[in-house]
Amino acid sequence: MKIAAVTEDGMKLSSHFGMAPSYRVLTIEEGKIVNDETIEKPHHQGHQEHGSHDHQDYKHDHHSGMKFFDPIKDCQVLLVGGMGEPPYQRALSFGFEVLMTGGNIDAAVEAYLNDVLVSDQRRVHSH
């Protein structure tokens, strides 16, 4: 199993999916982390140049929305501190188990592996 955590610093879950520059991907075998890597995450179209973002990519086209999830397409679980409704729905449509929580990535992964992680749907932002 692979778990992708959306992060800005590699340690904490990012509260905004679109702003985070990377995924921390953890490979789990027999309940233990056997690999831990950081992968660059694509940003929203125009995000870096203009300091804003547009959720239209998520709404209209399966392929344009996929670019944000392409680096983690082999993951089953997505941990994130918060994200907008369009990317949340798109992540679900791609088959990810999306868990919304905050704090430290290692603690969230441990809670997930111990089946005690609670997803807080209030972290899905409506835009």
Summary of the structure (lengths in Angstrom):
residues: 127
radius of gyration: 13.7
end to end distance: 31.9
largest distance: 44.2
contacts: 376
relative contact order: 0.22
helix: 32%
strand: 30%
